[in-house]
């Protein structure tokens, strides 16, 4: 007889809810929705030479292609990502003030 082991993983935010976890999740959901909405209506683009050579895209190449199509500027996406990262760090440390400031910065970068 063999025994099966099941490992369940959950994001740390689900285990530990810091002082502004809900705000972080709300802004992340808006960011994701904005990306999905813009990608759904964006025109297609021809494959690059790298794509036809079977190279995997990098985050920078994807951001550059999206910027060319007017989906989201790399600076805007980077600003939201960095601010949310700072918010998560502050949230995990229990620093509500810094977390709230970072969430506001993410909202500004997102174009609220």
N, C-alpha and C positions, 0 to 999 in steps of 0.2 A: 504494500500500500504506500502511495506517495502522498505527501502533504503539499498543499498549495499555499503559497504565501501571497497575500494581496497587500499592496502598498498603496495607500491613498495619500495623495498630496493635495494641499490646498495652498493658495497664495497666502503669504504672511499677513496681508491686510485682512483676510477673512478670519484669521486667528486673533490678531491684535488690532483692535480698532482704536487708533489714536484720536487726538482731539479734532482732526479735520479729515479723517478718512473718507467720510461721505462726500465732502466737497471735492476731494481729489478724484474719487470715482465718478462724480457728476461731470467734472471738466473732462476727464478721460473719455467718458461716453460721448460728450459733445464733439470732442476732437475726432474720435473714431467715426462718428456719424457724418461729420463734415467731410472727412476723407472719402468715405464710401459714397456719399451723395455726389460729390464732385467727380469722383472716378466714374460713376454711373452715367453721367451726362457728357463727360469729356470725349472729344473726338479721339479716334484711334491714331496711332502713329506707326510708321513703318518700322520694321525690325532694324536694329543697328547692326553694324558689321560684327560686333562682339556677340550679339545674340545669334546671328547666323553661324558663328564659329563655335556654338554650343558652350559659351561662357555664361556662368550664372551672374545675374545682376547683383550689384552691391547696393547697400542703402543709399550711397551717394549717387550712383547712376540712376536709381529709381527716382530720387528726389529731383535730380537734374531734368529727367524726362518729364516728370510731373510739372516742374516749373515751366518748361517749354510749352506745355499744353495748357498752362494757366490753372492747374489744379490747386497747387499750394506751393508757395515759394519755399526753397530749402531753408531760408532764414526763419520763416514763420514756423515751419515744422520743427526746426531745431530749437527755436525759442520755447515752444510749447513743451517739447520733450525735456529740455533742460529744467524748465521751471517745475514741471511735474516731478522730476527726479529730486529736485531740492525739497519740494513739498513732502515727498514720501520720506526722505531722510529726516526732516524736521518732525514729521508726524510720528515716526518710529522713536525719536528721541523725546517725544512729548512736548515739543516746543510749539505751542499753538500759534504764537505771534509770528514766528518765522514761517510756519506752515501756511498761515493765512496770507502772508505777503507773497509767498511763492505761488499760491493758487491764483491770487490776483494777477500776478505777472503772466501766468499761463493763460488766463482769460484775455489779457491785453494782447498777448502774442497771437492768440487764436482769432482775435478780431471780434470778440464777444458778440 
